[in-house]
């Protein structure tokens, strides 16, 4: 049994979708969550910038004694996870677009992918699609500005709906039957997406799969907290942006009143 906390970070608040699932799958684990909201989103940034920010946050989390880190950002995972597994002496779990499950779920072999420009352009994504999607048609759609709407705590605003319609309509015109959410921010837009698609398209969100993978890694590395110590698990939130705005957005997205500390 290991009572040290799990570290989770994202370019901003999208990783909260992963955090929600981790708390369900691993209720005994304490968590440190870092939103790099002062530099969000990562999807339009170049690789050196994303690596520099991810490394800064990783080292702050390690200083605070985390036993494992979840990179809850598709862009950061694609840019850094292999390097970080070599550079730091703890395990890492990343996120990536759910191409494999989408291929298994699709009936007509036409799959849409909503993601950031950086994720779609990454070598990791190219390898992922080459490995699992050679027998289907993938329609990739970059979504500038969409993660920002979640970051602002406005998943249901008219602007968000306009952006979603703009990005989904071309995919729907291709007769896709499955839609991959390739950014953790987009998990908070699932309801709006279902309305636009009249729930006729299967949505693939990997947040739960990431939580399940985290559990497997903790068990494999003998790091899981079983709760036998009697220590009550807690969740601490940090932001590199405005802690007031971050707390307000968390309340909108997760319906929780939380204290947010500054990470600098």
MARLO-132700 format. One record per residue (C-alpha): residue number from 1; residue in three letters; x, y, z. Coordinates in pm, whole numbers, plus 32768, in hexadecimal, padded with zeros to 4 digits. Layout:
MARLO-132700
ATOM pos code   c1   c2   c3
ATOM NUM  ALA    X    Y    Z
...
***
This chain:
MARLO-132700
ATOM pos code   c1   c2   c3
ATOM   1  UNK 8000 8000 8000
ATOM   2  UNK 807B 815C 7FA5
ATOM   3  UNK 7FC6 8291 8027
ATOM   4  UNK 808B 838E 7F58
ATOM   5  UNK 7FAC 845B 7E6F
ATOM   6  UNK 7F6B 842E 7CFC
ATOM   7  UNK 7FCC 855B 7C27
ATOM   8  UNK 7EEE 85C5 7B06
ATOM   9  UNK 7F2D 86EE 7A23
ATOM  10  UNK 7E9D 878A 78EB
ATOM  11  UNK 7EC8 88C9 7825
ATOM  12  UNK 7D98 893C 78E5
ATOM  13  UNK 7C52 88A9 795D
ATOM  14  UNK 7C15 8797 785D
ATOM  15  UNK 7CCC 869C 7935
ATOM  16  UNK 7BB7 86BF 7A37
ATOM  17  UNK 7AF6 85C8 795E
ATOM  18  UNK 7C09 84CB 79A6
ATOM  19  UNK 7C11 852F 7B15
ATOM  20  UNK 7A9D 84E3 7B36
ATOM  21  UNK 7AD1 8382 7AB4
ATOM  22  UNK 7C08 8349 7B89
ATOM  23  UNK 7B43 839F 7CC1
ATOM  24  UNK 7A3D 829D 7C61
ATOM  25  UNK 7B34 8189 7C09
ATOM  26  UNK 7C30 81D4 7D1F
ATOM  27  UNK 7B6C 8276 7E3C
ATOM  28  UNK 7C80 823A 7F3D
ATOM  29  UNK 7D87 8302 7E81
ATOM  30  UNK 7DE5 8467 7EDA
ATOM  31  UNK 7E18 8546 7DAA
ATOM  32  UNK 7ED6 8682 7D52
ATOM  33  UNK 7E3F 8725 7C1E
ATOM  34  UNK 7EF6 8839 7B62
ATOM  35  UNK 7E4E 8910 7A5A
ATOM  36  UNK 7F4A 89D5 798E
ATOM  37  UNK 7E37 8AD0 7948
ATOM  38  UNK 7F2C 8BEF 7935
ATOM  39  UNK 7FB1 8B54 77F4
ATOM  40  UNK 7E80 8AA0 7767
ATOM  41  UNK 7E36 8A19 766F
ATOM  42  UNK 7F5E 8945 75FF
ATOM  43  UNK 7EBE 88DE 74B7
ATOM  44  UNK 7F34 8A12 73F9
ATOM  45  UNK 808F 8A1F 749A
ATOM  46  UNK 81D0 8990 740B
ATOM  47  UNK 8270 8853 7494
ATOM  48  UNK 8392 88F9 7552
ATOM  49  UNK 829C 89D7 760F
ATOM  50  UNK 81BA 88B2 766B
ATOM  51  UNK 82E6 87E7 76E0
ATOM  52  UNK 836E 8908 77AE
ATOM  53  UNK 8221 8940 7860
ATOM  54  UNK 81E6 87CD 7894
ATOM  55  UNK 8342 87A0 7924
ATOM  56  UNK 8313 88C5 7A12
ATOM  57  UNK 81CC 8836 7A98
ATOM  58  UNK 8254 86D3 7AA9
ATOM  59  UNK 8376 8747 7B81
ATOM  60  UNK 8291 880D 7C68
ATOM  61  UNK 81B8 86D7 7C95
ATOM  62  UNK 82E5 85FC 7CDC
ATOM  63  UNK 835B 86F9 7DDF
ATOM  64  UNK 820D 86C9 7E8C
ATOM  65  UNK 8240 8551 7EA0
ATOM  66  UNK 8158 84C0 7D99
ATOM  67  UNK 818A 834E 7D4B
ATOM  68  UNK 810A 8356 7BE4
ATOM  69  UNK 80A3 8464 7AEC
ATOM  70  UNK 7F7F 8464 79FB
ATOM  71  UNK 7FB8 854D 78D5
ATOM  72  UNK 7E47 8596 789C
ATOM  73  UNK 7E80 8652 7758
ATOM  74  UNK 7E95 85B7 75FE
ATOM  75  UNK 7F82 86C3 757B
ATOM  76  UNK 8071 86A8 76A4
ATOM  77  UNK 8067 852C 769B
ATOM  78  UNK 80C5 8529 752B
ATOM  79  UNK 81E1 8620 7563
ATOM  80  UNK 827D 85A7 76A7
ATOM  81  UNK 821B 845A 773D
ATOM  82  UNK 832C 8382 76A4
ATOM  83  UNK 843B 8479 770C
ATOM  84  UNK 83AD 849F 786A
ATOM  85  UNK 83A1 8326 78A1
ATOM  86  UNK 8518 8326 7863
ATOM  87  UNK 8568 8466 7921
ATOM  88  UNK 84A9 8436 7A67
ATOM  89  UNK 84A8 8316 7B5A
ATOM  90  UNK 8330 82EA 7B76
ATOM  91  UNK 8225 8252 7A93
ATOM  92  UNK 8157 8325 79A1
ATOM  93  UNK 7FFF 82E6 790D
ATOM  94  UNK 7F95 83AE 77DC
ATOM  95  UNK 7E60 83E8 770C
ATOM  96  UNK 7E2E 83C0 7599
ATOM  97  UNK 7D05 83CC 74A9
ATOM  98  UNK 7C33 828F 74C0
ATOM  99  UNK 7C70 8217 735D
ATOM 100  UNK 7C7F 80A7 73B9
ATOM 101  UNK 7B2E 809B 746F
ATOM 102  UNK 7A92 8175 735F
ATOM 103  UNK 7AF9 807A 7254
ATOM 104  UNK 7A5E 7F64 7322
ATOM 105  UNK 7919 8025 7353
ATOM 106  UNK 78EB 80B1 71F3
ATOM 107  UNK 77F1 7FFB 7116
ATOM 108  UNK 783B 80AB 6FCD
ATOM 109  UNK 79B0 80EC 6FF6
ATOM 110  UNK 798D 8267 6FEE
ATOM 111  UNK 7A1B 830E 7122
ATOM 112  UNK 7A3D 847D 717A
ATOM 113  UNK 7B49 8503 7264
ATOM 114  UNK 7B30 864F 731B
ATOM 115  UNK 7C85 86B9 739F
ATOM 116  UNK 7D7C 87D6 73B4
ATOM 117  UNK 7E5D 8831 7292
ATOM 118  UNK 7F91 87C1 7353
ATOM 119  UNK 7F01 866B 73A6
ATOM 120  UNK 7E9A 8627 723E
ATOM 121  UNK 7FF2 8691 71BE
ATOM 122  UNK 80B5 85C2 72BB
ATOM 123  UNK 8183 8491 7262
ATOM 124  UNK 80DA 83D1 737C
ATOM 125  UNK 7F84 8409 72DB
ATOM 126  UNK 8007 839E 7187
ATOM 127  UNK 808B 825C 7221
ATOM 128  UNK 7F42 8224 72D6
ATOM 129  UNK 7E74 8242 7199
ATOM 130  UNK 7F69 816D 70D2
ATOM 131  UNK 7F51 805C 71DA
ATOM 132  UNK 7DD9 804F 7208
ATOM 133  UNK 7D27 8108 70EF
ATOM 134  UNK 7DB2 8081 6FA9
ATOM 135  UNK 7C68 7FD8 6F52
ATOM 136  UNK 7B80 8101 6F9A
ATOM 137  UNK 7B50 8265 6F25
ATOM 138  UNK 7BBC 836D 701E
ATOM 139  UNK 7B43 84D3 7003
ATOM 140  UNK 7C21 85B3 70D9
ATOM 141  UNK 7B99 8701 714D
ATOM 142  UNK 7C70 87FF 7202
ATOM 143  UNK 7BA5 88D5 72F1
ATOM 144  UNK 7C46 8A28 7335
ATOM 145  UNK 7BA1 8ADF 7454
ATOM 146  UNK 7AD5 89BB 74D5
ATOM 147  UNK 7BAF 8965 7600
ATOM 148  UNK 7BAB 8AD6 765E
ATOM 149  UNK 7A32 8ACB 768C
ATOM 150  UNK 7A55 89B8 778E
ATOM 151  UNK 7B74 8A74 782E
ATOM 152  UNK 7A92 8BA2 7852
ATOM 153  UNK 798B 8AC9 78FA
ATOM 154  UNK 789B 8AF8 77D6
ATOM 155  UNK 784D 8999 7752
ATOM 156  UNK 76E2 89F5 770B
ATOM 157  UNK 770B 8B52 767B
ATOM 158  UNK 768D 8BBA 7524
ATOM 159  UNK 77F2 8BEA 74AB
ATOM 160  UNK 7849 8A87 7512
ATOM 161  UNK 771E 8A00 7455
ATOM 162  UNK 777C 8AC8 7320
ATOM 163  UNK 78E0 8A40 7327
ATOM 164  UNK 7869 88DB 735D
ATOM 165  UNK 7773 88F5 723D
ATOM 166  UNK 7884 8985 715F
ATOM 167  UNK 796E 8863 71AE
ATOM 168  UNK 7873 8745 71B5
ATOM 169  UNK 77A4 8795 707F
ATOM 170  UNK 78B9 873E 6F84
ATOM 171  UNK 78EB 85F2 7035
ATOM 172  UNK 7778 85A7 7039
ATOM 173  UNK 776F 85F4 6EC3
ATOM 174  UNK 7865 84D4 6E95
ATOM 175  UNK 776A 83ED 6F3E
ATOM 176  UNK 7848 8398 7068
ATOM 177  UNK 77A7 82B6 716B
ATOM 178  UNK 78B4 82DD 7278
ATOM 179  UNK 7958 8416 7306
ATOM 180  UNK 7A9C 8415 73CE
ATOM 181  UNK 7AD1 8528 74CE
ATOM 182  UNK 7C48 855D 74AA
ATOM 183  UNK 7C6E 8666 75B7
ATOM 184  UNK 7C13 863D 7726
ATOM 185  UNK 7B68 8791 7724
ATOM 186  UNK 7A68 870C 762C
ATOM 187  UNK 79E0 8611 7729
ATOM 188  UNK 7923 8732 77C7
ATOM 189  UNK 7878 8771 7679
ATOM 190  UNK 77E2 8615 7651
ATOM 191  UNK 767D 8685 7699
ATOM 192  UNK 7693 87A2 759E
ATOM 193  UNK 7728 86B8 749A
ATOM 194  UNK 760E 85BC 74CC
ATOM 195  UNK 750E 86CF 748F
ATOM 196  UNK 75B7 873C 734D
ATOM 197  UNK 75D0 85D7 72CD
ATOM 198  UNK 7476 8572 734D
ATOM 199  UNK 7529 8459 7409
ATOM 200  UNK 7552 839E 72C1
ATOM 201  UNK 76CE 8395 72DA
ATOM 202  UNK 778F 82C6 73D9
ATOM 203  UNK 7879 839E 74A8
ATOM 204  UNK 79C7 830D 7518
ATOM 205  UNK 7A57 83AA 7652
ATOM 206  UNK 7B88 8302 76EE
ATOM 207  UNK 7B7A 839F 784A
ATOM 208  UNK 7B03 825F 78F2
ATOM 209  UNK 7BFE 818D 7831
ATOM 210  UNK 7D15 826F 78B0
ATOM 211  UNK 7C9F 8240 7A17
ATOM 212  UNK 7C98 80C7 79E6
ATOM 213  UNK 7DF8 80CE 7955
ATOM 214  UNK 7E6D 819C 7A7E
ATOM 215  UNK 7DE3 8090 7B66
ATOM 216  UNK 7E99 7F7E 7AA7
ATOM 217  UNK 7FE4 8039 7AB8
ATOM 218  UNK 7FBE 807F 7C2D
ATOM 219  UNK 7F7A 7F10 7C6E
ATOM 220  UNK 8099 7E9F 7B91
ATOM 221  UNK 818D 7F8B 7C3D
ATOM 222  UNK 8105 7F35 7D9A
ATOM 223  UNK 80A2 80A1 7DCE
ATOM 224  UNK 7F2A 808A 7DFF
ATOM 225  UNK 7E93 8118 7F3E
ATOM 226  UNK 7DA0 8014 7FC4
ATOM 227  UNK 7D1B 80F6 80D5
ATOM 228  UNK 7D9B 8012 81E9
ATOM 229  UNK 7E5B 812F 828B
ATOM 230  UNK 7D19 81DF 82E8
ATOM 231  UNK 7D9C 8328 825B
ATOM 232  UNK 7C84 83E4 81AD
ATOM 233  UNK 7CDB 842E 8042
ATOM 234  UNK 7CCE 8596 7FCE
ATOM 235  UNK 7CDE 8657 7E87
ATOM 236  UNK 7DA9 8796 7E6A
ATOM 237  UNK 7D86 8881 7D44
ATOM 238  UNK 7E92 8968 7CB9
ATOM 239  UNK 7E91 8A62 7B9C
ATOM 240  UNK 7F95 8B39 7AEE
ATOM 241  UNK 7E82 8C2C 7A8D
ATOM 242  UNK 7D81 8CEA 7B57
ATOM 243  UNK 7D20 8C0D 7C7D
ATOM 244  UNK 7BD2 8CC3 7C95
ATOM 245  UNK 7B7B 8C7F 7B2A
ATOM 246  UNK 7BF5 8B19 7B46
ATOM 247  UNK 7B1D 8AD8 7C79
ATOM 248  UNK 79F2 8B74 7BCA
ATOM 249  UNK 7A25 8A9D 7A95
ATOM 250  UNK 7A4B 8961 7B69
ATOM 251  UNK 78FF 89B1 7C0F
ATOM 252  UNK 785B 89D2 7ABA
ATOM 253  UNK 78F6 8896 7A2B
ATOM 254  UNK 78EF 87B2 7B5C
ATOM 255  UNK 77EE 8857 7C40
ATOM 256  UNK 78EE 8865 7D58
ATOM 257  UNK 795D 8981 7E39
ATOM 258  UNK 7AD3 8951 7E5E
ATOM 259  UNK 7BFF 8A14 7ED5
ATOM 260  UNK 7D03 8A4F 7DC8
ATOM 261  UNK 7E6D 8AA2 7E17
ATOM 262  UNK 7F5F 8B5B 7D38
ATOM 263  UNK 807A 8A9A 7C96
ATOM 264  UNK 8199 8B7A 7C30
***
